[in-house]
Amino acid sequence: MKAYDKIWGVAEDNFGVITSAKAEEFGVSRQNLVAMERAGTLTRLCHGVYQIKHHVPGENDFYGVGVAMVGENAYLRGASVVGMLNLVPTNPGVIYVGSGMRVRRRLPREFRVKDRTACQTIQYEGYEGIPCQPVFDALKTAKNDGAIEGDRIVEAAMKANERGLITDEECSQFKA
């Protein structure tokens, strides 16, 4: 079995992303990954993180790939959770990610990473298993970060409440 075939299924289930550590679990060395990158079958996203070239992007790939690039224990936070759930429009050029560990990777400048901030995470059904903050916490974080203005936070909270993602009591905390 070719090295590419060994990692393809894992990558395809993870937004087309494979880490060098995960590839090694399947007997694919870092040298093989570099060779596949040179051959044009993989794209290097950042240190130790690759994406298969023929992956067809889905609606939430931006968020899933962003979390994968930050590393293990990473999760979507703040305005990015609000954007992924389509509660209100957010800046698509910025991704907010948290991590329970120190993040040493060089990431694109559109990343806003808070490291060493482990939090309770949840995986929303229908969002491809991307770990993220619960909606109530994400709304508070987006407001505190200044990523979403006050009136849009209220609108997002009301939509989240209508969809059953937060309670009436939680929603009322955003109405001023």
For each residue, the residues with C-beta under 8 A, 3 or more apart:
1: 5 6
2: 5 6
3: 6 7 27 28 32 36
4: 7 8 36 41
5: 1 2 8
6: 1 2 3 23 26 27 28
7: 3 4 10 11 18 22 23 26 28 52
8: 4 5 11 12 52
9: 12 13
10: 7 13 14 18 22 26
11: 7 8 14 16 17 18 50 51 52 55
12: 8 9 16 52 55
13: 9 10
14: 10 11 17 18 64 68
15: 51 55 57 58 61 64 65 68 128
16: 11 12 51 52 55 57 61 65
17: 11 14 45 49 50 51 64 65 68 69
18: 7 10 11 14 22 23 33 42 49 50 51 52
19: 22 23 48 49 50 68 71
20: 23 24 30 33 48 49 50
21: 24 25 48
22: 7 10 18 19 25 26
23: 6 7 18 19 20 26 28 29 30 32 33 50
24: 20 21 27 28 29 30
25: 21 22
26: 6 7 10 22 23
27: 3 6 24
28: 3 6 7 23 24 32 33
29: 23 24 32 33
30: 20 23 24 33 34 48
31: 34 35
32: 3 23 28 29 35 36
33: 18 20 23 28 29 30 36 37 42 50
34: 30 31 37 38
35: 31 32 38 39
36: 3 4 32 33 39 41 42 50
37: 33 34 40 41 42 43 44 50
38: 34 35
39: 35 36
40: 37 53
41: 4 36 37 52 53 54
42: 18 33 36 37 50 51 52 53
43: 37 50 51 52 53
44: 37 49 50
45: 17 49 50 51 65 69
46: 49 69 105 106 107 108
47: 105 106
48: 19 20 21 30 105
49: 17 18 19 20 44 45 46 68 69 105
50: 11 17 18 19 20 23 33 36 37 42 43 44 45
51: 11 15 16 17 18 42 43 45 55 65
52: 7 8 11 12 16 18 41 42 43 55
53: 40 41 42 43
54: 41
55: 11 12 15 16 51 52
56:
57: 15 16 61
58: 15 61 128
59:
60: 63 64 84 127 128 130
61: 15 16 57 58 64 65
62: 65 66 92 95
63: 60 66 67 76 80 83 84 95 130 132
64: 14 15 17 60 61 67 68 128 130
65: 15 16 17 45 51 61 62 68 69
66: 62 63 69 70 76 80 95 97 111
67: 63 64 70 74 75 76 97 130 131
68: 14 15 17 19 49 64 65 71 74
69: 17 45 46 49 65 66 105 107 111
70: 66 67 74 97 99 103 105 107 111 113
71: 19 68 74 99 101 103 105
72: 101
73: 99 100 101 118
74: 67 68 70 71 97 98 99 103 131
75: 67 97 98 99 119 121 131 132 133
76: 63 66 67 80 81 84 95 96 97 98 130 131 132 133 138
77: 80 81 96 97 98 114 119 132 133 137 138 141
78: 81 82 96 133 138 141 142 145 147
79: 82 83 90 91 94 96 138 141 142 145 147 148
80: 63 66 76 77 83 84 90 94 95 96 97 132 138
81: 76 77 78 84 85 96 132 133 135 138 142
82: 78 79 85 87 88 90 135 138 139 142 148 156
83: 63 79 80 86 87 89 90 91 92
84: 60 63 76 80 81 127 130 132
85: 81 82 124 127 135 160 163 165
86: 83
87: 82 83 135 155 156 159 160
88: 82 148 152 155 156 159
89: 83
90: 79 80 82 83 94 142 147 148
91: 79 83 94 147
92: 62 83
93: 110
94: 79 80 90 91 110 111 112 147
95: 62 63 66 76 80 110 111 112
96: 76 77 78 79 80 81 112 114 141 142 145 147
97: 66 67 70 74 75 76 77 80 111 112 113 114
98: 74 75 76 77 113 114 115 117 118 119 133
99: 70 71 73 74 75 102 103 113 114 115 116 117 118
100: 73 116 117 118 119
101: 71 72 73 115 116
102: 99 115 116
103: 70 71 74 99 107 113 115
104:
105: 46 47 48 49 69 70 71
106: 46 47
107: 46 69 70 103 111 113
108: 46 111
109:
110: 93 94 95
111: 66 69 70 94 95 97 107 108
112: 94 95 96 97 145
113: 70 97 98 99 103 107
114: 77 96 97 98 99 117
115: 98 99 101 102 103
116: 99 100 101 102
117: 98 99 100 114
118: 73 98 99 100
119: 75 77 98 100 133 137
120: 133 134 137
121: 75 131 132 133 134
122: 131 132 133 134
123: 127 129 130 131 132
124: 85 127 130 132
125:
126:
127: 60 84 85 123 124 130 132
128: 15 58 60 64
129: 123
130: 60 63 64 67 76 84 123 124 127
131: 67 74 75 76 121 122 123
132: 63 75 76 77 80 81 84 121 122 123 124 127 138
133: 75 76 77 78 81 98 119 120 121 122 137 138 141
134: 120 121 122 137 138
135: 81 82 85 87 138 139 160 165 166
136: 139 140 160 166 170
137: 77 119 120 133 134 140 141
138: 76 77 78 79 80 81 82 132 133 134 135 141 142
139: 82 135 136 142 143 153 156 157 160 166 174
140: 136 137 143 144
141: 77 78 79 96 133 137 138 144 145
142: 78 79 81 82 90 96 138 139 145 147 148 153 156
143: 139 140 146 148 150 153 174
144: 140 141
145: 78 79 96 112 141 142
146: 143
147: 78 79 90 91 94 96 142
148: 79 82 88 90 142 143 152 153 156
149: 152 153
150: 143 153 154 176
151: 154 155
152: 88 148 149 155 156
153: 139 142 143 148 149 150 156 157 174
154: 150 151 157 158 174 175 176
155: 87 88 151 152 158 159
156: 82 87 88 139 142 148 152 153 159 160 174
157: 139 153 154 160 161 166 170 171 173 174 175
158: 154 155 161 162 171
159: 87 88 155 156 162 163
160: 85 87 135 136 139 156 157 163 165 166 171
161: 157 158 164 165 166 167 168 170 171
162: 158 159
163: 85 159 160
164: 161
165: 85 135 160 161
166: 135 136 139 157 160 161 170 171
167: 161 170 171
168: 161 171 172
169: 172 173
170: 136 157 161 166 167 173
171: 157 158 160 161 166 167 168 174 175
172: 168 169 175
173: 157 169 170
174: 139 143 153 154 156 157 171
175: 154 157 171 172
176: 150 154
